[in-house]
Amino acid sequence: MHIILAGPRGFCAGVNMAIESLRSAIRRYGTPVYVYHEIVHNRWVVDHFRKQGVVLVDDLAEVPESANLLYSAHGVSPEVRRTAARRRLKVIDATCPLVTKVHKEAIRYAQQGYKIVLIGHAGHDEVLGTMGEASESIVLVQTIEDVDRLGFEQTDKLAYLTQTTLSVDDAGQIIDRLQQRFPQIVAPRKEDICYATTNRQEAVKILSLQSELVLVVGSRSSSNSRRLAESAIATGVSAHLIDGPDDIEPNWFSCVRTVVITAGASAPETIVQKCVVLLQGEFTATVESRTIRHENVQFTLPEPLPTTLL
């Protein structure tokens, strides 16, 4: 068997920033540090921090007044911020800057009188935060059929935004339909789907054509990891989304000569390497790295943490 390690894969700049923010907060303040929702959508990362004394909450009522609270990479709504202020929580905002960009676009469009169509997945943390910025102005669509049910007129002032972790192809189809139905709809100044999501999907589309099987390392709670697996399947090869080596089934590899391994933007490289070691042991696999796009994006840590560049 031959393994192709897809590049880029794994942690993006936003995930790196959020994780390093939490590490820095633990060093500076000790534990417990509270985190609103999962720091990132990955079981290994979440379990690692829980063992260090980090407490994940879905309701700020669970956080003692004046405690240290970190917002996850997916961002929060203004209502969450107001609640944190009322409870005098010491907030560290580790929202990915690319998510913040979408929030600011939602505010700007709403202030300018636009009705906003948000393309995303209902219930996702990022979508909840974005919709909270201008709830009276935003309608969520998930499919082309949702677009066809929209009751706007071609004279209405419309704009669209997207969740940052969508499938590029799926979002493109929905955007095409929006523009067909509403030619006047305004696009964001720069695409909302983040560079890391786009790059990982592009790499998997190219490299999967040279394989019979794709393994995507990432948790099912991770939108970008699920979209990565879907991108591989769309090329016609088999693909499996796995949390780690324990999820790998030997019967997947009958008649498989080449396997592509990639990882979602919230999946640790250590787990990728454990999967590689397992396949090397089971199938005497050789390993090759192929990088389709090079990434050099970095974000600084949020205040009040040291602003060390990652």
Residue frames as qw, qx, qy, qz and C-alpha x, y, z in Angstrom:
[[0.000, 0.887, 0.463, 0.000, 0.00, 0.00, 0.00],
 [0.387, 0.216, -0.008, 0.896, 1.04, 3.57, -0.71],
 [0.170, -0.787, -0.488, 0.336, -0.11, 6.49, 1.45],
 [0.272, 0.495, 0.139, 0.813, -0.36, 10.02, 0.10],
 [0.260, -0.577, -0.479, 0.608, -0.45, 12.62, 2.87],
 [0.231, 0.768, 0.405, 0.440, -2.44, 15.55, 1.50],
 [0.345, -0.405, -0.198, 0.823, -1.20, 19.05, 2.07],
 [0.112, -0.377, 0.559, -0.730, -2.45, 21.32, 3.42],
 [0.621, -0.386, -0.665, -0.154, -4.26, 19.42, 6.15],
 [0.542, -0.372, -0.564, 0.500, -5.04, 19.80, 9.82],
 [0.228, -0.713, -0.364, 0.554, -4.99, 22.92, 11.96],
 [0.313, 0.742, 0.247, 0.539, -5.71, 26.26, 10.31],
 [0.245, 0.339, -0.294, 0.860, -4.59, 29.63, 11.66],
 [0.495, -0.497, -0.035, -0.712, -7.88, 30.21, 13.47],
 [0.906, -0.315, -0.277, -0.054, -7.74, 26.86, 15.26],
 [0.666, 0.140, -0.359, 0.639, -4.08, 27.40, 16.14],
 [0.026, -0.459, 0.181, -0.870, -4.96, 30.81, 17.59],
 [0.697, -0.476, -0.117, -0.524, -7.87, 29.46, 19.64],
 [0.912, -0.186, -0.322, 0.172, -5.88, 26.53, 21.04],
 [0.528, 0.203, -0.321, 0.759, -2.85, 28.67, 21.88],
 [0.265, -0.548, 0.049, -0.792, -5.18, 31.24, 23.49],
 [0.831, -0.455, -0.161, -0.277, -6.56, 28.57, 25.80],
 [0.829, -0.016, -0.317, 0.461, -3.08, 27.26, 26.61],
 [0.260, 0.392, -0.221, 0.855, -1.93, 30.79, 27.40],
 [0.502, -0.565, -0.044, -0.653, -4.99, 31.43, 29.57],
 [0.904, -0.333, -0.268, 0.031, -4.30, 28.26, 31.59],
 [0.666, 0.119, -0.287, 0.678, -0.67, 29.32, 32.10],
 [0.058, 0.435, -0.112, 0.891, -1.65, 32.84, 33.09],
 [0.521, -0.408, 0.077, -0.746, -4.76, 32.28, 35.21],
 [0.176, -0.123, 0.935, -0.283, -4.67, 28.62, 36.18],
 [0.366, -0.272, -0.760, -0.463, -7.79, 26.46, 36.09],
 [0.527, 0.462, 0.695, 0.161, -10.65, 26.35, 35.85],
 [0.106, 0.280, -0.299, -0.906, -10.89, 28.36, 32.65],
 [0.552, 0.456, 0.625, -0.311, -14.39, 28.20, 31.19],
 [0.057, -0.136, 0.633, 0.760, -14.99, 27.89, 27.45],
 [0.586, 0.376, 0.270, -0.665, -18.31, 28.72, 25.80],
 [0.900, 0.380, -0.038, -0.211, -19.03, 25.63, 23.67],
 [0.907, -0.060, 0.179, 0.375, -16.21, 23.43, 22.36],
 [0.260, -0.697, 0.284, 0.605, -12.95, 25.31, 21.81],
 [0.335, 0.371, -0.617, -0.607, -12.86, 23.64, 18.38],
 [0.890, 0.049, 0.075, -0.448, -14.95, 20.77, 17.05],
 [0.620, 0.374, -0.688, 0.053, -12.55, 17.91, 17.73],
 [0.852, -0.463, -0.209, -0.126, -12.85, 15.19, 20.37],
 [0.795, 0.009, -0.274, 0.540, -9.11, 14.84, 20.96],
 [0.190, 0.435, -0.155, 0.866, -8.59, 18.56, 21.51],
 [0.539, -0.577, -0.083, -0.608, -11.63, 18.86, 23.78],
 [0.903, -0.340, -0.256, 0.055, -10.65, 15.83, 25.87],
 [0.633, 0.208, -0.283, 0.690, -7.08, 17.12, 26.21],
 [0.024, -0.464, 0.169, -0.869, -8.22, 20.42, 27.69],
 [0.726, -0.513, -0.191, -0.417, -10.86, 18.87, 29.92],
 [0.870, -0.173, -0.338, 0.316, -8.14, 16.78, 31.53],
 [0.419, 0.232, -0.248, 0.842, -6.26, 20.02, 32.28],
 [0.120, -0.451, -0.586, 0.662, -9.22, 21.49, 34.15],
 [0.167, 0.021, -0.296, -0.940, -10.96, 23.41, 31.38],
 [0.309, 0.401, 0.768, -0.391, -14.75, 23.50, 31.77],
 [0.036, -0.149, -0.604, -0.782, -16.91, 23.63, 28.63],
 [0.224, 0.434, 0.627, -0.606, -20.34, 25.23, 29.02],
 [0.122, 0.421, 0.681, 0.586, -23.35, 25.79, 26.78],
 [0.259, -0.846, -0.386, -0.260, -25.02, 28.22, 29.19],
 [0.261, 0.534, -0.356, 0.721, -23.28, 31.14, 30.86],
 [0.646, -0.601, 0.053, -0.467, -25.38, 30.52, 33.97],
 [0.959, -0.153, -0.165, 0.172, -22.97, 27.63, 34.59],
 [0.564, 0.379, -0.246, 0.691, -20.04, 30.06, 34.86],
 [0.435, -0.637, -0.417, 0.481, -19.38, 31.64, 38.28],
 [0.118, 0.985, 0.100, 0.072, -19.47, 35.43, 38.31],
 [0.104, -0.908, 0.394, 0.098, -16.12, 37.11, 37.58],
 [0.821, -0.154, 0.501, 0.228, -14.63, 33.83, 36.29],
 [0.036, -0.500, 0.588, 0.635, -12.35, 33.57, 33.24],
 [0.714, 0.447, 0.500, -0.200, -14.32, 32.77, 30.09],
 [0.158, -0.351, 0.627, 0.677, -12.95, 32.06, 26.61],
 [0.702, 0.497, 0.118, -0.496, -15.09, 32.29, 23.46],
 [0.765, 0.015, 0.585, 0.269, -14.40, 29.45, 21.03],
 [0.260, -0.175, 0.539, 0.782, -13.10, 29.87, 17.49],
 [0.124, 0.485, 0.781, 0.373, -16.68, 29.80, 16.15],
 [0.052, -0.268, -0.027, -0.962, -17.71, 33.09, 17.72],
 [0.046, -0.465, -0.785, 0.406, -20.74, 34.15, 19.76],
 [0.030, 0.740, 0.503, 0.445, -23.78, 36.37, 19.41],
 [0.010, 0.520, -0.196, 0.831, -24.14, 39.86, 20.92],
 [0.712, -0.541, -0.126, -0.430, -26.59, 38.44, 23.47],
 [0.889, -0.175, -0.281, 0.316, -23.88, 36.11, 24.80],
 [0.430, 0.320, -0.221, 0.815, -21.51, 39.08, 25.08],
 [0.328, -0.583, 0.015, -0.744, -24.13, 41.09, 26.97],
 [0.862, -0.437, -0.210, -0.148, -24.77, 38.21, 29.36],
 [0.782, 0.025, -0.286, 0.553, -21.04, 37.83, 30.00],
 [0.149, 0.460, -0.166, 0.860, -20.78, 41.54, 30.76],
 [0.586, -0.579, -0.082, -0.561, -23.70, 41.39, 33.22],
 [0.925, -0.345, -0.147, 0.066, -22.01, 38.49, 35.03],
 [0.165, -0.904, 0.394, 0.027, -18.70, 40.43, 35.08],
 [0.948, -0.002, 0.233, 0.218, -16.89, 37.56, 33.39],
 [0.190, -0.715, 0.471, 0.480, -13.28, 38.08, 32.35],
 [0.826, 0.490, 0.245, -0.130, -13.59, 37.37, 28.63],
 [0.278, -0.445, 0.651, 0.549, -10.91, 36.15, 26.24],
 [0.700, 0.555, 0.141, -0.426, -12.28, 36.34, 22.70],
 [0.390, -0.321, 0.768, 0.393, -10.67, 33.57, 20.61],
 [0.672, 0.605, 0.344, -0.251, -13.12, 33.96, 17.73],
 [0.634, 0.111, 0.468, 0.606, -11.42, 33.26, 14.40],
 [0.002, -0.482, 0.085, 0.872, -10.85, 36.61, 12.62],
 [0.106, -0.040, -0.732, -0.671, -12.42, 35.15, 9.47],
 [0.177, -0.573, -0.800, 0.024, -15.62, 34.48, 11.43],
 [0.145, -0.617, -0.278, 0.722, -15.45, 37.99, 12.86],
 [0.019, -0.155, 0.470, 0.869, -15.28, 39.27, 9.29],
 [0.181, -0.391, -0.804, -0.409, -18.64, 37.63, 8.52],
 [0.233, -0.650, -0.598, 0.406, -20.14, 39.09, 11.72],
 [0.116, -0.487, 0.018, 0.865, -19.02, 42.59, 10.69],
 [0.066, -0.064, -0.659, -0.746, -20.45, 42.10, 7.20],
 [0.198, -0.552, -0.807, -0.076, -23.81, 41.09, 8.70],
 [0.193, -0.663, -0.366, 0.623, -23.85, 44.23, 10.86],
 [0.080, -0.325, 0.304, 0.892, -22.86, 46.48, 7.96],
 [0.104, -0.236, -0.767, -0.588, -25.45, 45.06, 5.55],
 [0.212, -0.636, -0.730, 0.135, -28.20, 45.28, 8.17],
 [0.177, -0.604, -0.185, 0.755, -27.32, 48.91, 8.96],
 [0.021, 0.234, -0.462, -0.855, -27.51, 49.69, 5.25],
 [0.622, 0.241, 0.175, -0.724, -31.02, 48.25, 5.01],
 [0.444, 0.264, -0.784, -0.345, -30.27, 44.96, 3.31],
 [0.916, -0.175, 0.188, -0.308, -32.09, 41.71, 3.90],
 [0.010, 0.609, -0.791, -0.059, -29.36, 39.09, 4.32],
 [0.962, 0.059, -0.173, -0.204, -29.41, 35.51, 3.08],
 [0.284, -0.640, 0.708, -0.090, -27.00, 33.45, 5.18],
 [0.841, 0.224, -0.463, -0.168, -25.87, 30.18, 3.61],
 [0.020, -0.469, 0.782, -0.409, -25.02, 27.72, 6.37],
 [0.491, -0.171, -0.854, -0.019, -26.05, 24.84, 8.60],
 [0.523, -0.648, -0.124, -0.540, -28.83, 25.37, 11.13],
 [0.833, -0.550, -0.055, -0.026, -27.66, 25.05, 14.71],
 [0.760, 0.202, -0.196, 0.586, -23.94, 25.37, 13.97],
 [0.448, -0.625, -0.250, 0.588, -22.17, 27.57, 16.53],
 [0.278, -0.118, 0.271, 0.914, -20.86, 29.91, 13.85],
 [0.097, -0.472, -0.615, -0.624, -24.29, 30.34, 12.26],
 [0.392, -0.735, -0.538, 0.130, -25.92, 31.06, 15.62],
 [0.410, -0.499, -0.073, 0.760, -23.35, 33.77, 16.32],
 [0.153, 0.063, 0.436, 0.885, -23.69, 35.39, 12.90],
 [0.197, -0.589, -0.656, -0.429, -27.49, 35.37, 12.96],
 [0.415, -0.680, -0.463, 0.388, -27.42, 36.95, 16.39],
 [0.324, -0.197, 0.084, 0.922, -25.68, 40.03, 14.96],
 [0.296, 0.148, -0.195, -0.923, -28.74, 41.01, 12.90],
 [0.254, 0.173, 0.943, -0.123, -31.48, 38.49, 13.63],
 [0.429, 0.629, 0.423, -0.492, -34.30, 40.59, 12.19],
 [0.364, 0.721, -0.323, -0.493, -32.47, 41.01, 8.88],
 [0.043, 0.416, -0.886, -0.201, -31.12, 37.46, 8.29],
 [0.914, 0.082, 0.103, -0.385, -32.77, 34.40, 6.79],
 [0.374, -0.443, 0.801, 0.149, -30.87, 31.08, 6.73],
 [0.849, 0.367, -0.170, -0.340, -30.76, 28.81, 3.68],
 [0.593, -0.420, 0.682, 0.082, -29.15, 25.35, 3.56],
 [0.546, 0.172, 0.762, 0.303, -30.15, 24.07, 0.12],
 [0.001, -0.064, -0.504, -0.861, -31.17, 25.19, -3.36],
 [0.246, -0.556, -0.759, -0.232, -34.73, 24.24, -2.40],
 [0.294, -0.643, -0.414, 0.574, -34.54, 26.73, 0.47],
 [0.124, -0.248, 0.245, 0.929, -33.56, 29.42, -2.03],
 [0.128, -0.283, -0.713, -0.628, -36.56, 28.56, -4.21],
 [0.311, -0.651, -0.690, 0.067, -38.85, 29.07, -1.21],
 [0.260, -0.292, -0.200, 0.898, -37.59, 32.59, -0.47],
 [0.182, 0.773, 0.607, -0.030, -40.33, 35.19, -0.79],
 [0.204, -0.569, 0.092, 0.791, -38.21, 38.19, -1.77],
 [0.562, 0.786, 0.247, -0.078, -38.87, 40.31, -4.86],
 [0.718, 0.272, 0.131, 0.628, -36.30, 41.34, -7.45],
 [0.052, 0.818, 0.022, 0.572, -36.72, 44.89, -6.21],
 [0.705, -0.707, -0.057, 0.026, -35.70, 44.02, -2.64],
 [0.127, 0.816, -0.523, 0.212, -32.34, 45.10, -1.31],
 [0.978, -0.203, 0.019, -0.038, -30.53, 41.78, -0.76],
 [0.153, 0.709, -0.682, 0.094, -27.06, 40.53, 0.21],
 [0.960, -0.140, -0.233, -0.071, -25.70, 37.08, 0.98],
 [0.163, -0.698, 0.666, -0.208, -23.11, 35.73, 3.40],
 [0.863, 0.055, -0.491, -0.104, -21.81, 32.21, 3.99],
 [0.810, -0.549, 0.205, 0.030, -20.63, 30.09, 6.88],
 [0.054, 0.801, -0.571, -0.173, -16.84, 29.84, 6.64],
 [0.349, -0.325, 0.878, 0.028, -16.64, 26.02, 6.66],
 [0.781, 0.387, 0.254, -0.419, -18.98, 25.07, 3.82],
 [0.692, 0.153, 0.582, 0.400, -18.34, 22.89, 0.81],
 [0.040, -0.421, 0.291, 0.858, -17.08, 25.26, -1.87],
 [0.064, -0.118, -0.803, -0.581, -19.03, 23.39, -4.57],
 [0.123, -0.594, -0.792, 0.071, -22.29, 23.19, -2.60],
 [0.095, -0.678, -0.241, 0.688, -22.13, 26.85, -1.61],
 [0.056, -0.253, 0.490, 0.832, -21.37, 27.77, -5.22],
 [0.069, -0.355, -0.844, -0.397, -24.53, 26.03, -6.43],
 [0.147, -0.722, -0.605, 0.304, -26.66, 27.83, -3.85],
 [0.129, -0.572, 0.060, 0.808, -25.07, 31.17, -4.73],
 [0.043, 0.013, 0.687, 0.725, -25.71, 30.55, -8.44],
 [0.110, -0.569, -0.797, -0.173, -29.38, 29.90, -7.70],
 [0.177, -0.715, -0.356, 0.575, -29.61, 33.03, -5.53],
 [0.097, -0.423, 0.305, 0.848, -28.14, 35.12, -8.34],
 [0.003, -0.245, -0.802, -0.545, -30.53, 33.56, -10.87],
 [0.169, -0.691, -0.703, 0.023, -33.58, 34.35, -8.74],
 [0.200, -0.936, -0.172, 0.234, -32.35, 37.71, -7.45],
 [0.683, 0.480, 0.027, 0.549, -29.90, 39.33, -9.90],
 [0.045, -0.866, 0.107, -0.486, -29.62, 42.36, -7.62],
 [0.820, -0.560, -0.077, 0.091, -28.19, 40.38, -4.69],
 [0.118, 0.873, -0.431, 0.194, -24.90, 41.76, -3.36],
 [0.897, 0.006, -0.363, 0.254, -21.92, 39.52, -2.63],
 [0.582, -0.748, 0.048, 0.316, -19.44, 40.04, 0.22],
 [0.199, 0.900, -0.349, -0.169, -16.36, 42.01, -0.79],
 [0.183, 0.479, -0.858, -0.016, -14.24, 38.91, -0.26],
 [0.713, -0.121, -0.637, -0.266, -15.42, 35.30, -0.21],
 [0.586, -0.591, 0.290, -0.473, -16.53, 34.17, 3.25],
 [0.994, -0.085, -0.063, 0.041, -15.52, 30.49, 2.97],
 [0.392, -0.827, 0.361, 0.178, -12.14, 30.46, 4.65],
 [0.360, 0.688, -0.609, -0.163, -8.83, 29.84, 2.89],
 [0.239, -0.336, 0.899, -0.148, -8.19, 26.66, 4.91],
 [0.686, 0.292, 0.576, -0.337, -11.52, 25.07, 4.02],
 [0.635, 0.707, -0.121, -0.287, -10.99, 25.92, 0.35],
 [0.181, 0.666, -0.721, -0.063, -7.39, 24.67, 0.26],
 [0.397, -0.192, 0.878, -0.188, -8.12, 21.36, 1.99],
 [0.725, 0.435, 0.431, -0.315, -11.04, 20.65, -0.32],
 [0.521, 0.751, -0.328, -0.239, -8.98, 21.48, -3.38],
 [0.036, -0.542, 0.840, -0.011, -6.15, 19.18, -2.29],
 [0.548, 0.028, 0.802, -0.235, -8.49, 16.27, -1.64],
 [0.712, 0.590, 0.172, -0.341, -10.22, 16.70, -5.00],
 [0.413, 0.730, -0.524, -0.149, -6.90, 16.57, -6.84],
 [0.049, -0.464, 0.875, -0.129, -5.22, 13.82, -4.87],
 [0.683, 0.059, 0.615, -0.389, -8.23, 11.52, -4.50],
 [0.757, 0.551, -0.141, -0.320, -8.14, 10.94, -8.26],
 [0.402, 0.558, -0.722, 0.074, -4.85, 9.11, -7.70],
 [0.163, -0.210, 0.862, -0.432, -6.25, 6.76, -5.05],
 [0.412, -0.285, -0.802, -0.326, -8.93, 4.20, -4.31],
 [0.516, -0.647, -0.548, 0.123, -9.66, 5.40, -0.78],
 [0.101, 0.590, -0.205, 0.774, -9.54, 8.64, 1.23],
 [0.525, -0.505, -0.594, 0.342, -9.34, 8.85, 5.01],
 [0.025, -0.709, 0.006, -0.705, -10.37, 12.18, 6.51],
 [0.459, -0.227, -0.646, 0.566, -9.22, 12.63, 10.09],
 [0.158, -0.252, 0.078, -0.952, -11.72, 14.76, 11.99],
 [0.175, 0.239, 0.810, -0.506, -14.70, 14.60, 14.33],
 [0.086, 0.530, 0.768, 0.351, -18.26, 14.34, 13.05],
 [0.126, -0.832, -0.392, 0.371, -19.08, 17.54, 14.94],
 [0.247, -0.493, 0.296, 0.780, -16.67, 19.37, 12.61],
 [0.589, 0.702, 0.227, -0.330, -18.44, 20.92, 9.63],
 [0.292, 0.768, -0.489, -0.292, -15.26, 21.42, 7.61],
 [0.262, -0.306, 0.913, 0.057, -14.20, 17.79, 8.22],
 [0.592, 0.387, 0.678, -0.201, -17.56, 16.46, 6.99],
 [0.506, 0.800, -0.023, -0.322, -17.37, 18.68, 3.92],
 [0.007, -0.645, 0.726, 0.240, -13.85, 17.35, 3.26],
 [0.431, 0.007, 0.902, -0.003, -15.12, 13.77, 3.20],
 [0.564, 0.644, 0.440, -0.272, -17.97, 14.80, 0.92],
 [0.275, 0.812, -0.357, -0.371, -15.49, 16.46, -1.45],
 [0.172, -0.374, 0.891, 0.188, -13.59, 13.18, -1.74],
 [0.497, 0.302, 0.802, -0.138, -16.74, 11.14, -2.35],
 [0.466, 0.761, 0.126, -0.433, -17.79, 13.60, -5.06],
 [0.159, 0.647, -0.644, -0.376, -14.72, 12.55, -7.07],
 [0.852, 0.170, -0.366, -0.335, -15.96, 8.96, -7.15],
 [0.446, 0.262, -0.796, 0.315, -13.69, 7.31, -4.57],
 [0.653, -0.556, -0.514, 0.024, -14.58, 5.77, -1.24],
 [0.134, 0.516, -0.370, 0.761, -13.98, 8.01, 1.77],
 [0.611, -0.537, -0.571, 0.112, -14.34, 7.66, 5.51],
 [0.124, -0.758, 0.223, -0.600, -14.43, 10.35, 8.20],
 [0.789, -0.220, -0.517, 0.249, -12.54, 9.01, 11.22],
 [0.405, -0.903, 0.068, -0.127, -11.80, 10.40, 14.67],
 [0.215, -0.721, 0.659, 0.006, -8.58, 8.39, 14.85],
 [0.242, 0.351, -0.885, -0.185, -6.90, 5.02, 14.25],
 [0.306, 0.074, 0.873, -0.371, -9.44, 3.08, 16.34],
 [0.602, 0.486, 0.245, -0.584, -12.09, 3.88, 13.72],
 [0.332, 0.512, -0.656, -0.444, -10.14, 2.29, 10.85],
 [0.884, 0.052, 0.375, -0.274, -11.67, -0.97, 9.56],
 [0.384, -0.357, 0.747, 0.408, -9.32, -3.49, 7.86],
 [0.527, 0.415, 0.729, 0.138, -12.00, -4.51, 5.33],
 [0.268, 0.885, 0.066, -0.375, -11.87, -1.02, 3.81],
 [0.068, -0.744, 0.544, 0.382, -8.53, -1.84, 2.19],
 [0.705, 0.130, 0.676, 0.173, -9.26, -4.90, 0.07],
 [0.575, 0.548, 0.425, 0.434, -8.05, -4.14, -3.47],
 [0.021, -1.000, -0.012, 0.013, -6.75, -0.72, -2.32],
 [0.792, 0.190, -0.066, 0.577, -3.26, 0.17, -3.47],
 [0.266, 0.271, -0.124, 0.917, -3.19, 3.92, -2.74],
 [0.308, -0.744, -0.571, 0.161, -4.77, 5.78, 0.19],
 [0.135, 0.574, -0.062, 0.805, -4.99, 9.55, 0.62],
 [0.450, -0.564, -0.568, 0.395, -4.98, 10.78, 4.21],
 [0.073, 0.536, 0.021, 0.841, -6.06, 14.31, 5.02],
 [0.301, -0.417, -0.676, 0.528, -7.40, 16.09, 8.10],
 [0.056, -0.870, -0.415, -0.260, -9.98, 18.74, 8.84],
 [0.207, 0.689, -0.192, 0.667, -8.91, 22.16, 10.07],
 [0.516, -0.653, 0.288, -0.473, -9.54, 21.21, 13.72],
 [0.992, -0.102, -0.079, 0.012, -7.82, 17.79, 13.68],
 [0.390, -0.788, 0.450, 0.157, -4.39, 17.38, 15.35],
 [0.534, 0.600, -0.582, -0.126, -1.44, 16.17, 13.27],
 [0.227, -0.377, 0.860, -0.257, -0.54, 13.72, 16.05],
 [0.726, 0.191, 0.548, -0.369, -3.73, 11.76, 15.26],
 [0.690, 0.636, -0.238, -0.250, -2.90, 11.75, 11.54],
 [0.221, 0.598, -0.767, 0.071, 0.48, 10.23, 12.32],
 [0.495, -0.151, 0.786, -0.338, -1.07, 7.53, 14.52],
 [0.811, 0.426, 0.225, -0.333, -3.24, 6.53, 11.55],
 [0.518, 0.693, -0.493, -0.092, -0.15, 6.39, 9.33],
 [0.131, -0.468, 0.848, -0.213, 1.71, 4.20, 11.84],
 [0.709, 0.082, 0.597, -0.366, -1.24, 1.79, 12.01],
 [0.796, 0.563, 0.006, -0.223, -1.37, 1.40, 8.21],
 [0.284, 0.691, -0.664, 0.030, 2.39, 1.01, 8.00],
 [0.344, -0.316, 0.840, -0.275, 2.19, -1.81, 10.52],
 [0.734, 0.251, 0.531, -0.342, -0.79, -3.55, 8.94],
 [0.758, 0.615, 0.215, -0.036, 0.07, -3.14, 5.26],
 [0.658, -0.207, 0.272, 0.671, 3.81, -2.28, 5.11],
 [0.335, 0.882, 0.321, 0.077, 2.70, 1.02, 3.62],
 [0.497, 0.073, 0.068, 0.862, 5.02, 3.56, 2.07],
 [0.060, -0.843, -0.395, 0.360, 4.35, 7.26, 2.69],
 [0.387, 0.262, 0.269, 0.842, 4.60, 10.31, 0.45],
 [0.005, -0.678, -0.378, 0.630, 3.63, 13.93, 1.19],
 [0.292, 0.397, 0.498, 0.714, 2.10, 16.05, -1.56],
 [0.051, -0.578, -0.353, 0.734, 1.27, 19.71, -1.00],
 [0.335, 0.636, 0.578, 0.386, -1.15, 21.42, -3.36],
 [0.002, -0.876, -0.080, -0.475, -1.20, 24.84, -1.67],
 [0.502, 0.002, -0.494, 0.710, 1.23, 26.38, 0.80],
 [0.329, -0.845, -0.349, -0.236, -0.25, 28.31, 3.73],
 [0.477, 0.105, -0.375, 0.788, 1.44, 31.00, 5.79],
 [0.327, -0.687, -0.204, -0.616, -1.53, 32.67, 7.51],
 [0.444, -0.137, -0.661, 0.590, -0.99, 33.56, 11.17],
 [0.312, -0.783, -0.272, -0.465, -3.16, 35.31, 13.77],
 [0.137, 0.377, -0.580, 0.709, -2.03, 37.01, 16.95],
 [0.291, -0.371, -0.832, 0.291, -3.49, 36.08, 20.32],
 [0.191, -0.782, -0.370, -0.464, -6.42, 38.13, 21.62],
 [0.050, -0.454, 0.443, -0.771, -6.17, 40.60, 24.47],
 [0.231, -0.917, 0.313, -0.085, -5.51, 40.30, 27.38],
 [0.939, -0.128, 0.208, 0.243, -3.13, 37.47, 26.44],
 [0.337, -0.563, 0.445, 0.610, 0.45, 38.01, 25.27],
 [0.645, 0.676, 0.031, -0.356, 0.31, 38.89, 21.57],
 [0.384, -0.412, 0.747, 0.353, 2.89, 36.34, 20.50],
 [0.610, 0.431, -0.368, -0.554, 2.62, 35.54, 16.80],
 [0.891, -0.074, 0.426, -0.141, 1.82, 31.90, 16.23]]
